């Protein structure tokens, strides 16, 4: 008796078509990211000056803190600002140079450096953007808790406001009604220029720009003293605040942090297809 065994046919392999979302052009993504970063920095700068302008510090308390700092510098043996400025005032060309550095060597340098980072070193831009925001926030806390009059408000000690001696352009660009005049400590003029110097020096091998990165923060530090806008210790504390902001920013926004935060893709199983008519052994 013969038993018929039905022929088992193997199903034909089916082909699954997976629809993928349309990719956004790389250039469009870069432009959107650039617009976002510029918007964040612009808003932060506006809020920084707006909040700083709202801080109505008591002039008497700010002057008291300033004279305390003068006494402290005398105790340290570094209170030489009046003597240095007196010599500077005898050199008219030098007064004009330090005025120009103080007026045009800060915001133009900050803006141009940030734009260059966003264009050439997009991986480092978030670090220095965050460093500016963090150090600015620290500065605002100090301005509130420890207001301090700048040297130009102490003419009895021999200080002269050289910026307004030749022009009122800077005071017009930053009117007293929009800024806190009692925010000498810390000097973010010096601190933020130092951040830009570090950004430039570590991002290029060009000798000229590396030299500029070294000279520029030092020139700003001297300009803040020679124009009677800051004391010697203001620039030192401002640099420490900026470096603190950079250290924190590197932890939260640095390339290493981005790499650690990016999850590794899980392996995708690859189906094995058998050709029709062949059987596994």
C-alpha positions in Angstrom: 0.0 0.0 0.0 1.5 3.2 -1.0 1.1 6.4 0.9 1.2 9.6 -1.0 3.0 12.4 0.6 1.8 15.9 -0.4 4.4 18.1 -1.9 5.4 20.9 0.5 6.1 24.1 -1.4 8.3 26.7 0.2 6.7 30.1 0.4 8.3 32.7 -1.8 10.3 35.3 0.2 8.4 38.5 0.6 9.9 41.9 0.2 9.1 44.5 2.9 9.4 48.1 1.8 10.1 50.5 4.7 9.3 54.1 4.1 12.0 56.4 5.5 11.4 60.0 6.5 12.7 62.6 4.1 16.1 63.8 5.1 16.6 67.5 5.8 19.4 69.0 3.7 22.6 69.4 5.7 22.9 73.0 4.7 19.4 73.7 6.0 20.2 72.0 9.3 23.4 74.0 9.7 21.6 77.3 9.0 18.9 76.5 11.5 21.5 75.6 14.2 23.4 78.8 13.5 20.2 80.8 13.8 19.4 79.1 17.0 22.8 79.7 18.5 22.9 83.3 17.5 19.4 83.8 19.0 20.5 82.2 22.3 23.6 84.4 22.6 21.8 87.6 21.5 18.9 87.0 24.0 21.4 86.2 26.8 23.4 89.4 26.2 20.2 91.5 26.2 19.0 89.9 29.4 22.5 90.3 31.0 22.5 94.1 30.4 18.8 94.4 31.1 19.1 92.7 34.5 22.3 94.5 35.2 20.6 97.8 34.4 17.8 97.0 36.8 20.2 96.6 39.7 20.0 99.9 41.4 23.0 99.7 43.7 23.4 102.1 46.5 26.1 104.6 45.5 27.3 104.9 49.1 27.7 101.2 49.6 29.4 100.8 46.2 31.9 103.5 47.1 32.5 101.9 50.5 33.4 98.6 48.8 35.6 100.5 46.4 37.6 102.1 49.2 37.8 98.8 51.0 39.4 97.3 47.8 41.8 100.2 47.6 42.9 99.6 51.2 43.2 95.9 50.4 45.4 96.6 47.4 47.5 98.9 49.5 47.9 96.1 52.1 49.0 93.8 49.2 51.4 96.5 47.9 49.8 96.7 44.4 47.8 99.9 44.5 49.6 101.6 41.7 46.7 102.6 39.5 46.8 106.4 40.2 50.5 106.6 39.5 50.3 104.5 36.3 47.4 106.6 35.0 49.1 109.9 35.9 52.0 108.8 33.6 49.5 107.7 30.9 47.7 111.1 30.9 51.0 112.8 30.0 51.1 110.7 26.8 48.1 111.9 24.7 48.7 109.2 22.0 48.7 106.5 24.7 45.4 107.7 26.1 43.8 107.5 22.7 45.2 104.0 22.2 43.9 102.6 25.5 40.5 104.3 25.0 40.2 102.6 21.6 41.2 99.3 23.0 38.6 99.6 25.8 35.8 100.7 23.4 36.5 98.7 20.3 38.5 95.7 21.7 35.7 94.1 23.6 32.3 93.6 21.9 33.7 93.5 18.3 36.2 90.9 19.4 33.6 88.8 21.2 31.1 88.9 18.3 33.7 88.2 15.6 35.2 85.4 17.5 31.9 83.7 18.2 30.9 84.0 14.5 34.2 82.5 13.5 33.8 79.6 15.9 30.2 79.0 14.6 31.6 79.0 11.1 34.9 77.1 11.5 34.8 75.3 14.8 31.1 74.4 15.3 32.1 71.7 17.8 33.7 74.2 20.2 31.1 77.0 19.8 28.7 75.6 22.5 31.6 75.4 25.0 32.5 79.1 24.7 28.8 80.1 24.4 28.1 78.3 27.7 31.2 79.7 29.3 30.0 83.3 28.6 26.6 82.6 29.9 27.8 80.9 33.1 30.5 83.5 33.9 27.9 86.2 33.2 25.5 84.7 35.6 28.3 84.5 38.3 29.1 88.2 37.6 25.5 89.2 38.1 25.4 87.5 41.5 28.6 89.4 42.5 27.2 92.7 41.2 24.1 92.3 43.3 25.8 91.1 46.5 29.0 93.2 46.3 28.4 96.4 44.2 31.6 98.4 43.7 32.2 101.8 42.2 34.9 102.0 39.5 38.0 104.1 40.0 36.7 106.9 37.8 34.1 107.6 40.5 36.9 108.3 43.0 38.5 111.5 41.6 39.9 112.4 45.1 42.4 109.5 44.6 43.6 111.0 41.4 41.6 108.9 38.9 40.4 110.4 35.6 37.8 109.0 33.3 39.8 109.0 30.1 37.0 107.6 28.0 34.8 110.6 28.4 37.8 112.9 28.4 38.0 112.6 24.6 34.6 111.3 23.6 31.2 110.3 24.9 30.7 107.6 22.3 31.0 104.8 24.7 28.6 106.2 27.3 26.1 106.8 24.4 26.5 103.2 23.2 26.0 102.0 26.8 23.9 104.7 28.5 24.0 104.8 32.3 20.2 104.2 32.4 20.7 100.8 30.8 23.8 99.7 32.7 24.8 99.3 36.3 27.6 101.8 36.9 28.6 100.1 40.1 29.8 96.8 38.6 33.5 97.1 38.7 34.1 93.7 40.4 34.6 91.4 38.6 35.8 92.8 35.2 34.2 90.7 32.5 35.8 93.0 30.0 39.0 91.1 30.9 37.4 87.7 31.6 35.5 87.5 28.4 38.4 88.7 26.3 40.5 86.0 28.0 37.9 83.4 26.9 38.1 84.6 23.3 41.9 84.5 23.5 41.8 80.9 24.6 39.3 80.0 21.9 41.4 81.6 19.2 44.7 80.2 20.4 43.4 76.6 20.7 41.6 76.7 17.4 44.3 77.9 15.0 47.9 77.3 14.2 48.4 80.6 12.5 51.2 82.6 14.2 49.6 86.0 13.8 46.3 84.9 15.3 47.9 83.0 18.1 50.0 86.1 19.0 46.8 88.2 18.8 45.1 85.7 21.2 47.9 86.3 23.7 48.2 90.1 23.4 44.5 90.9 23.1 43.4 89.9 26.7 46.6 91.5 28.2 45.9 94.8 26.3 42.3 94.8 27.5 43.5 94.3 31.1 45.9 97.2 30.9 43.2 99.4 29.2 40.7 98.8 31.9 43.2 100.1 34.5 44.6 103.0 32.4 41.1 104.3 31.6 40.1 104.1 35.3 37.3 101.7 34.7 38.7 98.8 36.8 41.2 98.2 39.6 44.1 95.7 39.3 42.2 93.0 41.2 39.1 93.4 39.1 40.7 91.9 36.0 42.3 89.0 38.1 38.9 88.1 39.6 37.2 88.5 36.3 39.7 86.1 34.7 39.0 83.5 37.5 35.3 83.8 37.0 35.7 83.3 33.2 37.9 80.3 33.7 35.4 78.8 36.2 32.7 79.3 33.6 34.9 77.6 30.9 35.6 74.6 33.2 31.9 74.1 33.9 31.0 74.6 30.2 33.5 72.1 29.1 31.9 69.5 31.3 28.4 70.1 30.0 29.0 71.3 26.5 32.4 69.9 25.4 32.9 67.4 22.6 33.6 64.7 25.1 30.3 65.3 26.9 28.4 65.2 23.6 30.0 61.9 22.7 29.2 60.4 26.1 25.6 61.6 25.9 25.0 60.1 22.4 23.7 56.5 22.8 25.3 53.8 20.7 23.1 52.4 18.0 21.8 48.9 18.8 22.8 46.1 16.4 20.1 45.4 13.8 19.4 41.7 13.1 19.9 40.9 9.5 17.5 38.2 8.1 19.0 35.3 6.2 17.2 34.5 3.0 17.3 31.1 1.4 17.2 30.7 -2.3 14.0 29.0 -3.5 14.4 25.3 -4.1 17.3 24.8 -1.6 16.8 23.2 1.8 18.8 23.4 5.0 20.7 20.3 5.8 
